[in-house]
Amino acid sequence: MSRWRTLWPFVLAYVVLTWLVADHPFFWDTVQLASKHAHWFYEQSFSTILLPDSIDSGHPPLFGIYLAFCWFLFGKTLLVSHFSMLPFLLGSLSFLYQLGIYFGQKENVTFLLLLGTLDPFVAGQSVLVSPDLVLLFAFLWMLTAILKEQKWAILLASLLLGLISMRGMMLCLALYGWWLTLPYFTCKKQFSVPQFLKDSSNKVVPFLPAGLLALAFLLYHYFEKGWVGYHPDSPWSGSFEQVNILGVLENIGILGWRLLDYGRLFLWMGLLFLLVKRFWKKIEVNQKSKYHLLENFWQLPSLILWLCLFLLPSLLLHKGLMNHRYLLPITVSLSLFFYQLWCQASWKKS
């Protein structure tokens, strides 16, 4: 009951927001990734899982099939398209609530919900018919499942990630690496090769169905079409043009801009303040969260490290991939880290 009391204003806000934008047309990448893909599957009566080269960006076609199926059930309208995103918006709220309790206390959860829903990257996607809303939902689901050691939930979330996009596949690899190394970051285990190999084999099991399905799709796509990801004649092939060292440096500058953009500078300033105070011991630790401090302090920094290792190289090495939405898992994790430090801080003068 307390969960509903906390969540209902945010649920109502998302329902009203979706209703207000229900007549908005598809925009930017969603023209291809939502509208054109769904139209193809709808008009072909779901008889194929491959798209024409002119609109095929190499991703698994789950999102387009999902949207076309919603049209088949409820009618091919903009209203149906926008409301098909509502389950993922509300699901993300639920997982943010659970993460808020895990990294803080129940009385602080509203702060995280505000921080998450008002995040400019998230808010911008929330008014679109976007596969990135599904990716964000699956990412938060996987994150929650790993922290709670829920292997069936990890399996289902990894399936959704692996079948929504190639970026989702990279997220699966990053989250597997994070789960595998988490005991070492939090000092719960001392490293030994036999133990590491045993953990590697045990923890890969929930990821295997997603990995095998994603690999099967990519191989099928390659043998049928002869390419993966993009082809030279695709409209977006210029974005995949590799850059030289100067281009990498320019992309690093753009990455910094993206991470500071839309007011995130203030979150970085707050995060830096809390970290400085934390390590200078100017902020005392609340007794409620004291037992959690050493155990989970490195959980989110290590997550951000793994996300950067798997998501950033492709952005930095290519010409036109530095879009805000590609950074959603990283920026949401940074917001979670800020929330964690905020909850663990006592604002009494030392």
C-alpha positions in Angstrom: 0.0 0.0 0.0 2.8 2.4 0.8 4.3 1.7 -2.6 1.1 2.8 -4.3 0.9 6.0 -2.1 4.4 6.9 -3.3 3.9 6.0 -7.0 0.4 7.1 -7.8 1.3 10.8 -8.5 4.0 9.6 -11.0 1.7 7.0 -12.5 -1.0 9.7 -13.0 1.6 12.1 -14.5 2.8 9.6 -17.0 -0.8 8.7 -18.0 -1.7 12.4 -18.4 1.6 13.1 -20.3 0.9 10.2 -22.7 -2.6 11.4 -23.3 -1.4 15.0 -24.0 1.2 13.8 -26.6 -1.1 11.0 -28.1 -1.5 13.0 -31.3 2.2 13.8 -31.8 3.6 12.3 -34.9 6.7 10.0 -35.0 9.9 12.0 -34.7 13.5 11.7 -35.8 14.9 8.1 -35.3 11.4 6.9 -34.3 10.2 7.4 -37.8 12.3 4.5 -38.9 12.7 2.4 -35.7 9.0 2.6 -34.8 6.8 3.8 -37.6 8.4 2.3 -40.7 9.4 -1.0 -39.0 5.9 -1.5 -37.5 4.2 -0.6 -40.8 6.3 -3.2 -42.6 5.4 -6.0 -40.2 1.7 -4.9 -40.1 1.4 -4.8 -43.9 3.3 -8.1 -44.2 1.0 -9.7 -41.6 4.1 -10.8 -39.6 5.2 -13.2 -42.3 8.9 -12.3 -42.0 11.3 -11.0 -39.4 13.6 -9.3 -41.9 13.2 -5.8 -43.0 13.9 -4.2 -46.4 17.5 -2.9 -46.6 16.2 0.7 -47.0 14.8 0.7 -43.4 16.9 -2.2 -41.8 19.4 -1.0 -39.3 20.4 -4.5 -38.3 18.7 -4.6 -34.9 16.5 -7.5 -33.9 13.0 -6.5 -35.0 11.2 -7.0 -31.6 10.1 -3.4 -31.1 8.6 -3.0 -34.6 6.8 -6.3 -34.2 5.5 -5.3 -30.8 4.1 -2.0 -32.1 2.6 -3.7 -35.1 0.9 -6.2 -32.8 -0.5 -3.3 -30.7 -2.0 -1.9 -34.0 -3.4 -5.2 -34.9 -5.2 -5.5 -31.5 -6.3 -1.9 -31.0 -6.1 -0.1 -34.3 -3.3 1.7 -36.2 -3.4 5.1 -34.6 -1.0 7.5 -33.0 -2.9 7.2 -29.7 -2.4 3.4 -29.6 1.3 3.9 -30.5 1.9 6.3 -27.6 -0.1 4.3 -25.1 1.9 1.2 -26.1 4.8 2.8 -24.3 3.0 3.3 -21.1 3.7 -0.2 -19.7 7.4 0.4 -20.0 7.2 3.9 -18.4 5.2 2.5 -15.5 7.5 -0.5 -15.2 10.5 1.7 -15.0 8.8 3.6 -12.2 8.4 0.4 -10.3 12.0 -0.6 -10.6 13.2 2.9 -9.7 11.1 2.6 -6.5 12.8 -0.7 -5.7 16.3 0.7 -6.4 15.4 3.7 -4.3 14.8 1.5 -1.3 17.9 -0.5 -2.0 20.3 2.5 -2.3 18.5 4.7 0.2 15.6 4.4 2.6 11.9 4.2 1.8 11.3 7.8 2.9 13.8 9.0 0.3 12.3 7.1 -2.7 10.3 10.1 -3.9 13.5 12.0 -4.4 14.9 9.3 -6.7 11.6 9.1 -8.6 11.8 12.8 -9.3 15.4 12.6 -10.2 14.7 9.8 -12.6 11.6 11.0 -14.3 12.7 14.6 -14.6 16.1 13.6 -16.1 16.2 15.4 -19.4 17.3 12.3 -21.3 14.5 10.2 -19.8 11.9 12.9 -20.1 12.7 13.5 -23.8 12.2 9.8 -24.6 9.1 9.6 -22.5 7.0 11.6 -25.0 8.2 9.5 -28.0 7.3 6.0 -29.3 10.9 4.9 -28.7 12.7 1.5 -28.3 14.9 3.3 -25.8 12.0 3.3 -23.4 12.0 -0.5 -23.6 15.8 -0.6 -23.3 15.6 1.6 -20.2 12.9 -0.6 -18.7 14.9 -3.8 -19.3 18.1 -2.2 -18.0 16.4 -1.1 -14.7 14.8 -4.6 -14.5 18.1 -6.3 -15.0 19.9 -4.0 -12.5 17.2 -4.7 -9.8 17.3 -8.5 -10.5 21.1 -8.6 -10.2 21.1 -6.7 -6.9 18.4 -9.1 -5.6 20.0 -12.2 -7.1 16.8 -13.1 -9.0 18.1 -15.4 -11.7 14.7 -15.9 -13.5 14.3 -12.1 -13.7 17.8 -11.8 -15.0 17.0 -14.3 -17.7 13.8 -12.5 -18.8 15.4 -9.0 -18.7 18.4 -10.2 -20.7 16.0 -11.7 -23.3 14.3 -8.3 -23.7 17.6 -6.4 -23.9 19.1 -8.9 -26.4 16.1 -8.7 -28.7 15.4 -5.0 -28.6 18.7 -3.7 -30.2 22.4 -4.4 -30.6 23.0 -1.8 -27.9 20.8 -4.0 -25.7 23.2 -6.9 -26.5 26.1 -4.7 -25.4 24.3 -3.9 -22.2 23.8 -7.6 -21.5 27.6 -8.1 -21.8 28.3 -5.1 -19.5 25.8 -6.2 -16.9 27.2 -9.8 -16.9 30.7 -8.4 -16.4 29.4 -6.2 -13.6 27.6 -9.0 -11.8 30.6 -11.3 -12.2 33.1 -8.8 -10.7 30.7 -7.2 -8.1 31.9 -9.4 -5.2 35.5 -8.2 -5.8 34.6 -4.5 -6.0 32.7 -4.8 -2.7 35.4 -6.9 -1.1 33.1 -9.8 -0.4 35.5 -12.2 -2.1 39.2 -12.4 -2.6 40.2 -13.1 -6.2 41.3 -16.6 -7.1 41.3 -18.1 -10.6 39.3 -21.3 -9.7 36.6 -19.3 -7.9 36.4 -16.8 -10.7 36.0 -19.5 -13.3 33.3 -21.2 -11.3 31.5 -17.9 -10.9 31.8 -17.2 -14.6 30.1 -20.4 -15.5 27.4 -20.1 -12.9 26.5 -16.6 -13.7 26.5 -16.9 -17.4 23.6 -19.4 -17.3 20.7 -16.8 -17.1 22.3 -14.9 -20.0 22.6 -17.9 -22.3 19.1 -17.9 -23.8 19.4 -14.2 -24.7 22.9 -14.7 -26.1 21.9 -17.7 -28.2 18.9 -15.9 -29.6 20.8 -12.7 -30.4 23.6 -14.7 -32.0 21.1 -16.8 -34.0 19.4 -13.6 -35.3 22.7 -11.9 -36.3 23.9 -15.1 -38.1 20.6 -15.5 -39.9 20.6 -11.8 -40.9 24.2 -12.1 -42.1 23.6 -15.2 -44.2 20.4 -13.8 -45.7 21.7 -10.3 -46.4 25.5 -10.4 -46.2 25.9 -7.6 -43.6 25.3 -6.8 -39.9 24.5 -3.4 -38.4 24.7 -1.3 -41.6 25.5 -1.6 -45.3 27.3 1.0 -47.6 24.0 2.0 -49.2 22.1 2.6 -46.1 20.9 6.2 -45.3 22.8 6.1 -42.0 26.0 4.6 -43.2 27.8 7.9 -42.8 27.3 7.8 -39.0 29.3 4.6 -38.9 32.3 6.1 -40.7 35.4 5.4 -38.6 37.3 8.5 -37.3 41.1 9.1 -36.9 42.7 10.1 -33.6 41.6 13.7 -34.1 38.1 12.5 -34.6 38.3 10.5 -31.4 39.5 13.6 -29.5 36.6 15.6 -31.0 34.2 12.8 -30.0 35.6 12.9 -26.4 34.8 16.6 -26.3 31.3 16.0 -27.6 30.8 13.2 -25.0 31.7 15.7 -22.3 29.2 18.1 -23.7 26.5 15.5 -23.8 27.2 14.5 -20.2 26.9 18.1 -19.0 24.0 19.0 -21.3 20.5 19.9 -20.3 21.4 21.0 -16.8 23.3 17.8 -15.9 26.2 20.1 -14.9 24.4 20.7 -11.6 24.1 17.0 -10.9 27.9 16.6 -11.6 28.6 19.5 -9.2 26.4 17.9 -6.5 28.1 14.5 -7.1 31.5 16.1 -6.8 30.6 17.9 -3.6 29.2 14.7 -2.0 32.3 12.7 -3.0 34.7 15.3 -1.7 32.8 15.6 1.6 32.5 11.9 1.8 36.2 11.2 1.6 37.2 14.2 3.7 34.7 12.8 6.3 33.0 16.2 6.6 29.7 14.4 6.2 28.8 11.8 8.8 27.0 8.6 7.8 23.4 8.1 8.8 23.2 5.2 11.2 20.4 3.7 9.1 22.7 3.4 6.1 26.0 2.8 7.9 25.9 -1.0 7.5 25.3 -0.5 3.7 28.2 2.0 3.2 31.2 -0.2 2.7 29.1 -3.0 1.2 27.5 -1.1 -1.6 29.6 2.1 -2.1 31.4 0.6 -5.1 28.4 -1.0 -6.7 27.4 1.9 -8.8 30.9 3.2 -9.7 31.8 -0.3 -10.9 28.5 -0.5 -12.9 29.3 2.9 -14.6 32.8 1.6 -15.4 31.4 -1.6 -17.1 28.8 0.5 -19.0 31.5 2.8 -20.3 33.7 -0.1 -21.3 31.0 -1.5 -23.5 29.0 1.5 -24.7 31.5 4.2 -25.3 34.1 2.7 -27.7 31.6 2.4 -30.6 30.5 6.0 -29.9 34.0 7.4 -29.8 35.3 5.5 -32.8 32.5 6.5 -35.3 31.5 9.7 -36.8 27.8 10.2 -35.9 26.8 8.1 -33.0 27.1 10.6 -30.1 23.4 10.9 -29.4 22.0 11.7 -26.0 19.8 8.6 -25.9 22.7 6.3 -26.4 24.0 7.4 -23.0 20.8 6.7 -21.1 22.1 3.7 -19.0 25.2 5.7 -18.0 23.3 8.9 -17.0 20.7 7.0 -15.1 23.4 5.1 -13.2 25.1 8.5 -12.4 21.7 9.7 -11.0 21.4 6.6 -8.9 25.0 7.2 -7.5 24.1 10.8 -6.7 21.0 9.6 -4.9 22.9 6.9 -3.0 25.5 9.4 -1.7 22.7 11.9 -0.8 20.9 9.4 1.3 24.0 8.2 3.1 25.0 11.8 4.0 24.1 13.4 7.3 23.9 17.2 7.0 24.8 17.8 10.6 27.9 19.8 11.1 30.9 17.6 12.1 
